Amino acid sequence: MPHKRDMLALLDEMMSEARAVGACNVIRIGAGGQIAGTMLDGKGFVAGVRSRGHRLEGKRVLLVGAGGAAAGIAHALTVIDGLCLSIANRDASKAHALAAAAGRGAKAMASPVAADYDVIINATSLGMNADDPLPIALDGIRNGSLVCDVVVGREMTNLLQEAVRRGAIVHPGNHMLAAQLELMLQFMLGRPVHQAGF
């Protein structure tokens, strides 16, 4: 599992995203050996969703998970116009802590019901293995709802397969990773990619 929160202690320079989220998923080592870090999961997730033509404005969104990736995504979602964010986690205290940190009306949910949301996001590790249980039951999910996963090792996780069976639209984790690549390169180079001669 990634150690996105633990990485903060190793940084010499912390970018604003990493500081706000309390986690880091990309580092850059400078010429003098200094380690700078940032968090791109949130920006990458939102950019990936938008690249596939999905809108998040005004949506009721359930984020499942409260780790580093979930924290990055939560912070990115709370600045989207009209979006109403709920957070669920098997450790309810972590869901409450993340909702409080994300602010802007985010709330923790103890027993979320899939039918209450337009968008469901799995930001847990469940789905990395073929025998993993679903991170949330999809009973009653509405036809056309968007179900997203951040797991990148398996394009169609058990959650996404179940969502398809129930008539939902699915968004695999590889879209988040693809959207992060340009952001990562920009961070590594210290300037926009189009200025780097690629």
N, C-alpha and C positions, 0 to 999 in steps of 0.2 A: 504494500500500500504506500502511496505517496506520503511524504512527511512535510506537507506544505506549511503547517504551523510551526514545526520544529526548525524550519529553515531560517526563520526570522532571527534567531539567536546567532546565526553565522554571518549575517549581513553587516558590511561596513556602511552601506548606503541603502536606505529603504525608500522606494518610490511611494508616492501618495496612495496608490491603489493597494499596495501591500500593507501599508500602515492602517488604512481604513478597514480592510478586510481582516487583518490579523493573520495573514498567510501569504506565501510566496510560491509561485510555480515556475518562474523563469529567473535565471541568474546570468549576470555578465561579469566576467573577471577582467578588470582593467589592467593596463600596462604595468602598474605597480603592485598588482596582486590583490587590489581591493575588490571585494565582492559586492555588487549592486543587485538588488532583487526587486521584482514587481509581481503583480498578480494579474493574469490575463484571462482567467477562466470566465469571468463575468462578461467582459467585452467580447470574447470569442463566442460565448454561447449566444448572446443577443445578435451578433453579426451573422452567425451561422443560421439562426432562425429566420432572420430577415432575408438572407441570401436565397432562401427557399420560398420566398413570397408570403411568409406568414407574418401577420401583424400581432403585436402584443399590447398595443394601446387599448385601454378600456377593458381588458380581459381580467377574468377571475382566475388567478394562477395558484396552483398548489405546488410547492417545492418540497420534495421528500428528501431529507438528509440535513445534516447540520455541521458537516466537516468543512475542510478548506475549500473544495470546489463549490459546495452549497453556499458558503459565505460569499465567495466571489460573485456567484450568480445572483444571490439575494440583493447585494449592494447595487448590481447593475440593473436589476428589475425595478427597484424602488424609485428610480428617477424617470421611469416611463410614464407618460401622461395617462392618468385614469386607471392604471393597473392596480388591482387589489391583490396583495400577496399574502398567502397563508403558508405556514411552514410546519411540517410534521417530521418527527424523528422518534425512533424507538426509545430514546432517552428524552423524555419530555422537557427536562430542565435545559437541555441543549437547544431544543427548538425555541423555548422561551428566551434564552440568552441571545440566540441569533436574531430573533424577531426584534428584540430590544435594540440590538446593535445596528440592525438594518434601518430601523426607524420608519418614518413616513407611513405609519399606519399598518405596517406588517404585523401579523398576529400569529401566534402559535395555535395549532389545532391538535387536540388529543386524539380524536377519532374522525378523521376526515372522510367524507363520502364523495366518491369520484364524480357522481352526478352533479355535484355543486360547482364544478369547475369547467372553464373553457380550455384550460391548458394544465397538464400535469407533467412535472419534471422529476425524473429520478436522478438525484445527485448523490446516491449512495453507491457502495461497491457491489450491491446485489445486481447480478446480471453478468458479472465477469466469468462466472462458471455456469455450465449448462444445467446443473442441478440446483441452482440458487432459487429460493422462493421469490415470489413477486414482492416488491417493496411496498405495494399498496394493492388492495383488491379493486378491481375495475367494475364491480357489480353496478349496474345502472348507468354506466358512462353513456353520455349522449352521443349519438351518431354525428360524426364530423368534429368531435373534440380533438384537440392536438395532444398527443402523448410523446414526450421527449425523453431521451436517455442520454447521459453523459459518458456511459461506458463505451470505450473505443475498441476493445479487443474483439468484440462480437457485434457485427452490424445489427442483426435482429436478435436482441435479447429476448428472454422469456416474456418480459413486460411488453415489448413492442409486438411480439407475435400474438399475445393475448389481446392487445389493443386492436390489431388488424381484424382478429376474429369478431370483435365487438363493433366494428364499423368506424373505428377512430382513425384519424390521420396520424402517421408516425414520423418521428424525426430522430434518426440515429445519432449517436455521439460523434461519429466521424465528421459531421458538419461543423461541430464546435472546434474540433482539432484543426480542420482545414482553414477555418476563419482565423484561428490563432497564429497560423504560420507566418503570415505577413506581419502581424503585430509583433511576433517574436523576433523576426528578422530586423524590423525597425528598431526594436529595443537593443538588440545586439550591436547594430551599426551606429546607433545614436542619432539616426536621421531617417526621414521617410524613404521607403524603398525606391520610389521613382527618382530619387536624387543619388542613388547608389550605383547607377550605371548598369542595372539589370535589364 
